[in-house]
Amino acid sequence: MSMGRPLRKGASEAAASSGDGARRPLDRLQANAPDPWNAAVARGRKLDLGEYPSALLLRVANVIHQESTAAYARKHGLSMPEWRILGRLCESAPMRLATLCRVSNFDKAQATRVLRGLNARRLVRIFADAAHKHRRIVDITPSGRRLAEAVFPEALAEQLKLLEALSPEERRTTFNALRKLLAVYGREIPGPAATYRDYP
């Protein structure tokens, strides 16, 4: 019997191997994790700027946007703001402009600029509410829906990649922690998409 090259270990076998050398990077990171937030609350330790919850959450969001969201949005000819709005409209349109701004975390001026470009490409349409002439309604066109539905599988795959980096308990704890942080300022995680479909 000829001796070929040794088979490479699968990911699950490598993770199960003993010894520090076989530990996953995330496992090593957790083993050496600092605890600045508890030190600040319990012992009055001064937080470095990079340890501020607000700064760290913003950094995480920016890294995710730059490394994943921007890549798959750009692949489909969309900027990140365009994808955020088009994706929300695919789930919830038609909806009032004010509602779209609120659930997508845009101010009205920024959303209007983004929508102007999407409207020019015939991916959305904007019209006045027949019951309230100063209220604008935003809807997604069939071509806009097809584009959004092409992006969603890639977007979901990237989100699952993030969730798979956490244990089941870490997922539960992180979700609840983010919800509590929003509650400090009287905000909440957006509910099911259907709850924002507010027109007609």
C-alpha positions in Angstrom: 0.0 0.0 0.0 1.5 3.3 -1.1 2.0 6.0 1.4 0.3 9.2 0.2 0.2 12.6 1.8 -1.5 12.6 5.2 -5.1 13.7 5.1 -5.7 17.2 6.5 -7.9 17.4 9.6 -11.4 18.7 9.2 -12.4 21.8 11.1 -14.3 19.7 13.7 -11.3 17.4 14.3 -8.9 20.3 14.6 -11.1 22.0 17.2 -11.3 18.7 19.2 -7.5 18.3 19.2 -5.8 18.8 22.5 -3.1 21.4 23.2 -3.0 25.2 22.9 -1.6 25.0 19.3 -4.9 23.5 18.1 -7.2 26.0 19.8 -9.2 28.2 17.5 -8.3 32.0 17.4 -11.6 32.8 19.0 -10.9 30.4 21.9 -7.5 31.9 22.5 -9.0 35.4 22.4 -11.6 34.5 25.0 -9.0 32.9 27.2 -7.0 36.1 27.4 -10.0 38.5 27.3 -9.7 41.7 29.5 -12.6 42.9 31.5 -12.5 46.7 31.5 -16.2 47.3 31.8 -16.6 45.3 35.1 -13.4 47.0 36.4 -14.9 50.4 35.6 -18.2 49.7 37.3 -16.9 47.7 40.3 -13.5 49.3 41.0 -13.8 52.7 39.4 -11.1 51.9 36.7 -10.9 54.7 34.1 -12.0 53.5 30.7 -9.7 54.2 27.7 -11.6 55.9 24.8 -11.5 52.7 22.8 -13.2 50.8 25.6 -16.2 53.1 25.8 -19.3 51.0 25.0 -20.4 53.6 22.4 -16.9 53.6 20.7 -16.6 49.9 20.7 -20.1 49.3 19.3 -19.5 51.8 16.6 -16.2 50.2 15.7 -17.8 46.8 15.5 -20.6 48.2 13.3 -18.1 50.0 11.0 -15.9 46.9 10.6 -18.9 44.7 9.7 -20.1 47.3 7.2 -16.8 47.8 5.6 -15.7 44.1 5.5 -19.0 42.5 4.5 -22.0 44.7 3.9 -20.2 47.1 1.6 -18.8 44.2 -0.4 -22.1 42.4 -1.2 -24.0 45.6 -1.7 -21.3 46.9 -4.1 -21.4 43.6 -6.0 -25.1 44.4 -6.8 -24.5 48.0 -7.7 -25.7 49.5 -4.4 -24.1 51.7 -1.7 -24.5 50.7 1.9 -27.2 53.4 2.5 -29.0 52.3 -0.7 -29.0 48.7 0.5 -30.3 49.5 4.0 -33.2 51.4 2.5 -34.0 49.0 -0.3 -33.8 46.0 2.0 -36.2 47.6 4.5 -38.6 48.5 1.7 -38.5 45.0 0.4 -39.7 43.8 3.8 -42.1 46.6 4.7 -43.2 48.7 1.7 -45.2 50.7 1.1 -44.5 52.9 4.1 -44.4 56.5 5.2 -41.1 58.3 4.7 -41.0 59.2 8.4 -41.4 55.6 9.4 -38.7 54.5 6.9 -36.3 57.0 8.4 -37.1 55.9 12.0 -36.6 52.2 11.5 -33.6 52.5 9.1 -31.8 55.1 11.4 -31.6 57.8 8.8 -32.5 61.5 9.1 -34.9 62.8 6.6 -32.4 64.7 4.6 -30.1 61.7 4.2 -32.9 59.4 3.4 -34.2 61.8 0.8 -30.8 61.9 -1.0 -30.6 58.1 -1.1 -34.1 57.7 -2.3 -33.5 60.3 -5.0 -30.9 58.0 -6.5 -33.0 54.8 -6.1 -35.9 56.6 -7.7 -33.8 57.7 -10.7 -32.9 54.0 -11.2 -36.6 53.1 -10.9 -36.0 50.9 -7.9 -38.4 52.8 -5.7 -41.3 55.3 -6.2 -42.3 58.2 -4.0 -45.7 59.7 -3.9 -48.0 61.9 -1.8 -50.4 60.3 0.7 -53.9 61.0 -0.7 -55.1 61.6 2.9 -52.3 63.9 3.8 -50.7 66.0 1.1 -47.6 66.8 3.1 -46.9 63.1 3.9 -44.7 61.1 1.5 -45.1 57.4 0.9 -42.3 55.2 -0.4 -42.8 52.0 -2.2 -40.5 49.5 -3.9 -40.9 48.8 -7.6 -40.8 45.2 -9.1 -37.2 45.7 -10.3 -36.2 47.0 -6.9 -37.8 44.0 -5.2 -35.9 41.6 -7.6 -32.6 43.4 -6.8 -33.2 43.2 -3.0 -34.2 39.6 -3.2 -30.9 38.8 -5.0 -28.9 40.5 -2.2 -30.8 39.0 0.8 -29.2 35.5 0.6 -25.7 36.9 0.7 -26.6 39.3 3.5 -28.1 36.5 5.6 -25.0 34.3 5.0 -22.8 37.1 6.4 -25.0 37.6 9.4 -25.0 33.9 10.2 -21.2 33.9 9.9 -21.1 36.5 12.7 -23.6 34.5 14.9 -21.7 31.3 14.4 -18.7 33.0 16.1 -20.7 33.0 19.3 -21.9 30.2 21.5 -25.7 29.8 21.9 -25.4 31.4 25.3 -23.3 34.3 24.0 -25.9 34.9 21.2 -28.7 35.1 23.8 -26.7 37.3 26.1 -25.5 39.7 23.4 -29.0 40.1 21.9 -30.5 40.9 25.3 -27.6 43.2 26.2 -28.1 45.2 23.0 -31.8 45.5 23.7 -31.0 46.8 27.2 -28.6 49.4 25.9 -31.3 50.7 23.5 -33.8 50.8 26.4 -31.5 53.2 28.3 -32.5 55.8 25.7 -36.1 54.7 25.3 -35.5 52.8 22.0 -36.0 49.3 21.1 -35.0 46.7 18.5 -37.3 47.1 15.5 -40.1 44.5 15.5 -41.3 42.3 12.7 -41.2 43.9 9.2 -45.0 43.7 8.8 -45.5 46.1 11.8 -43.9 49.0 9.7 -46.1 48.6 6.7 -48.2 51.6 7.5 -49.8 52.5 4.2 -52.6 52.5 3.1 
